[in-house]
């Protein structure tokens, strides 16, 4: 069976990601889908709104399922993810983008925080 070279590359890059890289990729995907939903609200493209918000919800559910509750921060992240899920569901049901920009901003801040924490951890490990 012939394999699409791009698909093979994509699969290999995912298989070699660190957990920090994977988390960043998930946040990037979440931001991308929410931004697409926001753009679709402006065009009143309800099919695209629905698809983008459902993809966002799938990513949020995955993020929730990967939390390790032996750490206190997991409880806080779980509450945030619940809020994001509720807001995206309501946006889809009510066809209202009112909360989407705020959610995108919050997720971008989380993403940037994780990137910075990863850099600090990497520097600390290199300096040992």
DAMOLIN-V352483 format. One record per residue. N is the residue number from 1. BURIAL is + if it has 16 or more other ideal C-beta (glycine too) atoms within 10 Angstrom, else -. Layout:
n | burial
N | BURIAL
N | BURIAL
This chain:
n | burial
1 | -
2 | -
3 | -
4 | -
5 | -
6 | -
7 | -
8 | -
9 | -
10 | -
11 | -
12 | -
13 | -
14 | -
15 | -
16 | -
17 | -
18 | -
19 | -
20 | -
21 | -
22 | -
23 | +
24 | +
25 | -
26 | +
27 | +
28 | -
29 | -
30 | +
31 | +
32 | -
33 | +
34 | +
35 | -
36 | +
37 | +
38 | +
39 | -
40 | +
41 | +
42 | -
43 | -
44 | -
45 | -
46 | -
47 | -
48 | -
49 | +
50 | -
51 | +
52 | +
53 | +
54 | -
55 | +
56 | +
57 | +
58 | -
59 | +
60 | +
61 | -
62 | -
63 | +
64 | +
65 | -
66 | -
67 | -
68 | -
69 | -
70 | -
71 | -
72 | -
73 | -
74 | -
75 | -
76 | -
77 | +
78 | -
79 | -
80 | +
81 | +
82 | -
83 | -
84 | +
85 | +
86 | -
87 | +
88 | +
89 | -
90 | -
91 | +
92 | +
93 | -
94 | -
95 | -
96 | -
97 | +
98 | -
99 | +
100 | +
101 | -
102 | -
103 | +
104 | +
105 | -
106 | -
107 | +
108 | -
109 | -
110 | +
111 | +
112 | -
113 | -
114 | -
115 | -
116 | -
117 | -
118 | +
119 | -
120 | -
121 | -
122 | -
123 | -
124 | -
125 | -
126 | -
127 | -
128 | -
